[in-house]
Amino acid sequence: MGYIDSHAHLCCEQLYRDIDNIIASFSQNQIARVLLICCDSKEYERARQLINKYDCFDVAFGIHPESANEYEEDDLLKLEAELSAGLIKVVGEIGLDYYWVKDNKTRQQELFIRQLALADKYDLAIAVHSRDASEDTYNILKSHHRSKKGILHCYSGSVEMMERYVKLGYHISLAGPVTFANARTTVEVAKALPLNRLLYETDCPYLTPVPFRGKRNDPNLVIYTAAKIAELKNIAIEELNAQVSDNYRRLLEKKDGQIS
């Protein structure tokens, strides 16, 4: 059973210029599937080209909270047009980020809620970005997301908040920081997180796991994050990967039993 990178910015400038070399290493590292996170139309077009050429990719597209001040009504109309075409498997990454900008919380929340409605309309999972916004993220998901089908990506919150998200029905994805020496809370989350709600990711090109911390990240390095999680949960990597594969498949499965 191979590895699934559930959140990769592989179509960003930094990685896309080296895309052929990165993909060439997938086989030796047993990378089975990668969810391409697209944050703008340029990245989305690159993702479209990749899925036409390779069968190991799924596509996620959404308006990132950092773009809350710039997005226009037409951007949501274009997003819905792409969702209706059926290529996109996950709406994301979407959510709230109060770390960089603190004076547009209402606009971020409105954008988040509107994209949740689109995900529900087209029966798609979501990839959620939440930074310094745990309580608002939770409350919006609880009140405005009907399906409760999605991923809290690169989770860095508490065990208690993780348990609240899981109780709602969401999956939690852990990234490179779980391998860091100072990752006390994330380690506790990894230990406590039920296997049937667990995913792992790179969030590449960021958050490179040990032993390559400080260098560029790509999906081939997800194996180190997975190995650390398997160690923390005291299970074989094969068992972890089999469960993660099943979790990922269920997320992409629609109500009619078809994979989105």
C-alpha positions in Angstrom: 0.0 0.0 0.0 1.5 3.3 -1.1 1.5 6.8 0.5 -1.1 9.5 0.0 -0.1 13.1 0.2 -3.4 14.8 1.0 -2.2 18.4 0.6 0.5 19.4 -1.8 1.1 22.8 -3.5 2.8 21.0 -6.3 1.6 23.5 -8.9 3.3 26.5 -7.3 6.2 28.2 -9.1 8.8 26.7 -6.8 7.9 23.1 -7.4 6.3 23.1 -10.9 9.6 24.1 -12.5 11.0 20.8 -11.3 7.8 18.8 -11.7 9.2 16.0 -13.9 12.0 15.2 -11.5 9.7 15.2 -8.6 7.2 12.9 -10.2 10.0 10.6 -11.4 10.8 9.8 -7.8 7.2 8.8 -6.9 7.7 5.2 -7.8 10.8 4.5 -5.7 9.1 6.2 -2.7 5.8 4.4 -3.2 3.8 7.7 -3.6 0.4 6.4 -4.7 -1.7 9.5 -4.8 -1.3 13.3 -4.3 -4.0 15.9 -3.8 -3.0 19.0 -5.8 -4.0 22.2 -3.9 -4.6 25.1 -6.3 -4.9 28.6 -5.0 -5.3 30.5 -8.2 -6.3 29.9 -11.9 -2.6 29.5 -13.0 -2.1 26.7 -10.6 -5.4 25.1 -11.6 -4.4 25.1 -15.2 -1.2 23.4 -14.4 -3.1 20.8 -12.3 -5.4 20.1 -15.3 -2.3 19.4 -17.4 -0.9 17.0 -14.8 -4.1 14.9 -14.4 -4.2 14.6 -18.2 -0.7 13.2 -18.1 -0.6 11.2 -14.9 -3.2 9.1 -13.0 -1.9 9.7 -9.5 -3.4 13.1 -8.9 -6.6 14.6 -7.6 -7.4 18.3 -7.8 -8.5 20.7 -5.1 -9.4 24.3 -5.9 -10.8 27.2 -3.8 -10.3 30.7 -2.7 -7.7 30.9 0.1 -8.6 33.2 3.1 -5.5 35.3 2.4 -7.3 36.4 -0.8 -10.4 37.5 1.1 -9.8 41.2 0.4 -9.2 40.7 -3.3 -11.8 38.2 -4.4 -14.8 39.4 -6.4 -18.2 37.9 -7.1 -17.0 36.8 -10.5 -14.3 34.6 -8.8 -17.0 32.6 -7.0 -19.0 32.2 -10.3 -15.9 30.9 -12.0 -15.2 28.5 -9.2 -18.7 27.2 -9.3 -18.5 26.7 -13.1 -15.4 24.5 -12.5 -17.0 22.6 -9.7 -20.0 21.8 -11.9 -17.6 20.5 -14.6 -16.6 17.6 -12.3 -12.8 17.8 -12.4 -12.4 19.2 -8.9 -12.5 16.5 -6.1 -12.1 18.8 -3.1 -13.0 22.5 -2.4 -9.9 24.1 -0.9 -8.0 25.2 0.6 -10.6 27.4 2.2 -11.0 28.7 5.8 -9.8 31.4 8.1 -6.4 33.0 8.8 -6.3 35.6 11.5 -2.5 35.5 11.7 -1.5 37.7 8.8 -4.6 40.0 8.5 -6.8 40.7 11.5 -9.1 43.5 10.2 -11.1 41.5 7.7 -12.5 38.7 9.8 -16.1 39.2 8.7 -15.1 39.1 5.0 -13.1 36.0 5.5 -16.0 34.3 7.3 -18.4 35.3 4.5 -16.1 33.9 1.9 -15.7 30.6 3.9 -19.4 30.2 4.4 -20.2 30.7 0.7 -17.6 28.1 -0.4 -19.0 25.7 2.2 -22.3 26.1 0.5 -20.8 25.3 -2.9 -19.1 22.2 -1.5 -22.4 21.0 -0.1 -24.2 21.8 -3.4 -21.8 19.6 -5.4 -21.2 17.0 -2.7 -17.5 17.6 -2.4 -15.1 17.4 0.5 -13.3 20.5 1.8 -9.7 21.2 2.7 -9.7 23.6 5.6 -7.1 26.2 6.5 -7.3 27.5 10.0 -4.7 29.7 11.7 -5.3 31.6 14.9 -9.0 31.0 14.3 -9.9 27.7 15.9 -13.1 28.7 17.6 -14.5 30.6 14.6 -13.5 27.8 12.2 -15.2 25.2 14.4 -18.4 27.3 14.8 -18.7 28.0 11.1 -18.2 24.3 10.2 -20.7 23.2 12.8 -23.4 25.7 11.6 -22.8 26.1 7.9 -21.4 22.9 6.5 -24.1 20.3 6.0 -22.1 17.3 5.0 -19.3 17.6 7.6 -17.0 15.9 4.9 -13.5 17.4 4.9 -10.0 17.7 6.2 -8.5 20.1 8.8 -5.2 20.3 7.0 -1.8 20.7 8.6 -3.5 20.5 12.0 -1.7 22.4 14.8 -4.4 22.8 17.4 -5.0 21.1 20.7 -6.1 17.5 21.4 -9.4 18.9 22.8 -10.2 20.8 19.6 -9.2 17.8 17.5 -11.7 15.7 19.4 -14.4 18.3 18.7 -13.7 18.3 15.0 -13.7 14.5 14.9 -17.0 14.4 16.8 -18.5 16.5 14.0 -17.2 14.1 11.4 -14.0 15.7 10.0 -10.6 14.2 9.2 -7.4 15.6 10.6 -4.3 15.8 8.5 -0.8 16.0 10.1 2.3 17.4 8.3 6.0 17.7 8.8 5.9 19.5 12.2 4.9 16.2 13.9 8.5 15.1 13.2 10.0 18.3 14.9 11.8 17.9 18.2 9.6 20.6 19.8 6.3 19.2 18.5 4.8 18.3 21.9 1.1 19.2 21.2 1.1 17.8 17.6 2.7 14.5 18.9 -0.1 14.2 21.5 -2.7 14.8 18.7 -1.1 12.1 16.6 -1.3 9.7 19.5 -4.9 10.5 20.3 -6.3 10.9 16.8 -8.5 7.9 15.8 -7.0 6.0 12.9 -10.2 6.2 10.9 -10.0 10.1 10.9 -6.3 10.4 10.2 -4.5 11.7 7.1 -1.0 12.9 6.5 0.4 15.5 4.1 3.4 17.6 3.1 1.9 21.0 2.5 4.9 21.3 0.2 7.0 23.2 -0.5 6.6 24.2 3.2 7.1 22.4 6.5 9.7 19.9 5.4 9.9 17.0 7.9 13.0 15.9 9.7 15.7 14.9 8.6 15.4 17.4 5.7 14.0 20.3 7.7 15.1 23.6 6.2 15.1 22.2 2.7 12.5 22.3 0.0 9.6 19.9 0.6 7.8 17.8 -2.0 5.5 14.7 -1.9 8.4 12.3 -1.9 9.1 13.4 1.7 5.7 12.5 3.1 7.2 9.1 3.9 9.0 10.6 6.9 5.9 12.2 8.3 4.0 8.9 7.9 6.9 6.9 9.5 6.8 9.2 12.6 3.0 8.9 12.9 3.2 5.1 12.7 5.9 5.1 15.4 3.8 7.3 17.7 0.8 5.0 17.2 2.9 1.9 17.5 1.6 0.3 14.3 3.3 -0.9 11.1 3.5 1.5 8.3 1.6 -0.9 6.1 -1.4 -0.7 8.5 -1.2 3.1 8.7 -1.1 3.4 4.9 -4.0 1.0 4.4 -6.1 3.0 6.8 -5.1 6.4 5.3 -5.9 5.1 1.8 -9.4 4.0 3.0 -10.0 7.4 4.8 -9.0 9.3 1.7 -11.2 7.2 -0.6 -14.2 7.7 1.7 -13.7 11.5 1.7 -13.8 11.6 -2.1 -16.8 9.2 -2.3 -20.1 10.8 -3.2 -23.6 10.0 -1.8 -24.3 7.8 -4.8 -21.2 5.7 -4.1 -19.2 7.1 -6.9 -15.8 8.7 -6.4 -16.0 12.4 -7.1 
